[in-house]
């Protein structure tokens, strides 16, 4: 099953180009996309490479949450998700671990 989440445009750094997170439970892949003026940056993570997922509540505004995905080699910080979506993203990713 594939789940897609889009960050809010009202958060810092996401005004024009919000984050897109696509979680594919069947393939056990997490795709993170950030659009640019031309094209986009894309990171694809295999579930077995993820160490942890952490929600940073109230980091941006009172109604926004950030998500930190820790892999063996880096930390990926995504901001601007409503708390309900952040919790669902965390649960979906942790179910793949």
Protein Blocks (a to p, Z undefined) as FASTA:
>chain_A
ZZdddddfkbghilmmccdddddfklopacdddddfehcddddddfklpmbdcddehklm
mmbccdddddfkbccddehiafklmmmmmmmmmmmZZ
